[in-house]
């Protein structure tokens, strides 16, 4: 009948109110978790998924990302997956394969060369010179006026919050320069660079 009310369906109500979830699959156990947990709000549901050591190679991380988030991942509800990893011992072929698989699966990638701490460093200076390894990045980060007592277990989000926009601009400019040079971002040749800013911008967009 025209005036009859539709039968109440609690599943339909719950589904309508579900917020999209951002799944961050990362190789780190402390640094990345301590940083990205601060983007969790009522409007931005962030689920950080550390990976088992057997999947730490970039290609393995990306290929197993969906398995790691289990059955809760639902693209039709707006859920997204971001894979966060460093250069480490990944070869150019491994990085290229990871990039191709992520593109096909529509995953985001937050890649850092040589390491995640380069993103922290960009909060202080526009450093574009070659950084030999993670140890050198840490040395630069610990210089006076920066995070002098930094350790990987430290939560430094509050210390970096005010310089986040500057870091985004610096990281973006570096990626643009690599593009003009014809250098693949996801390669060992892109040192130094980071696309963490793209994930940060995405998370910020979820909290207008």
Secondary structure by P-SEA (a helix, b strand, c coil): cccccccccaaaaaaaaccbbbbbbccccccccccccccccccbbbbbbbbccccccaaaaaaacccccccccccccbbbbbbbbccccccaaaaaaaaaaaaaacccccccccccaaaaaaaccccccccccaaaaaaaaaccccccccccccccccccccaaaaaaaaaaaaaaaaaaacccccccccccccaaaaaaaaaaaacc
